[in-house]
Each structure stands twice: as C-alpha cells, then as structure tokens.
C-alpha cells in the first residue's frame, strides 16, 4: 500500500506543476501583439521600397549585361547585333541583323529567346521603361540600337551615333538610366 500512496502523491505533484505551466495570459499577449503590430507598420513600407529597388537594380544589371553581350557578339562574329526595346509591351530583345531581317537570339544557357519581359518575369515585376533615346540625332522614337562589326553603336537607320544612347527604367519612384557612349560604346548604369 505504501507504493500506491507514494505513486498517488507523485501524480498529484505532477498535476499541480502541469496546471501552473499553462502558457501566456491574455494580459501578457496584448502588449506583445501591440509591439509586433507597430513594428510591422513602421518597417512595412521600407521593406516594399527595398524590394522595388532590388528589382530595379536587378533589371538594370541584366539589361546592361545584355547590351554588352550584343556588342561582344558583333565584335567576335563580325556582324551586326543589337537591342530593341518595346516600351508598350514593356520588354526588350537582343537580336542579330542580316540585311533587313532581325532574328531574336537564343540564350546559350536556357535555349530560350533572349527576350526580357518585365511584366512576365516575377523578379522584375513593377519595373517599366521610361524615356528611350537610341537615335543618332537624339530625341527620336527609334528604340533599336545596333553594334556594327567594329562594335560602334548605330541607330535603327544604321547611322553612327552622334550622342550617347540612353534608356530609362523605373520602379517604385526610382529611375536607372542605361547609357551607351557614342564613341567608345562603353555602357553603364547611372
């Protein structure tokens, strides 16, 4: 009988300690939820802004790499390559030119057309084109920049650029500008 009483006493002791460790009370939870809510309200817009900035910088970097790739192809293959921007469709393509025929290039890694659509790709969603000036005289509606076999930039008519070519992209109120120097074809994002 002694063992049964001892066991009963242990069970009662465990039950009491179990009842004491139920969890948090409502009074304890309300201040914690209030602090978490305030932190979310304060940091939420900054997180969204940072995300848009990240997407814009990624899109600008991709576009810069593609322009440089088109120029490198022109130099290495002694042919005409370029970039065509479709502002209405919010995309650009890298192409080769043979006579008057443009052919969109195939990405050597993905085996897909080298078309970057800011609306279809989630990593660039919210990025849009602004002003695009790929004209020899500046300020025209042409959205096609070509590199000849010497890597010299030219407009869609084949005229050598007289001023830098530019293309703006923006997201969340921030703008980045791709600039291609008319003499050296040096490309950069500012």
Buried (B, 14 or more C-beta within 10 A) or exposed (E): EEEEEEEEEEEEEEEEEEEEEEEEEEEEEEEEEEEEEEEEEEEEEEEEBEBBBEBBBBBBEBBBEBBBBBBEBBBEEEBBBBBBBBBEBBBBBBBBBEEEEBEEBEBEEEEEBBBBEBEEBEEBBBBBBEEBBBBBEBEEEBBBBBBBEEBBBBBBEEEEBEEBBBBBBBBBEEBBBBBBBBEEBEBEBE
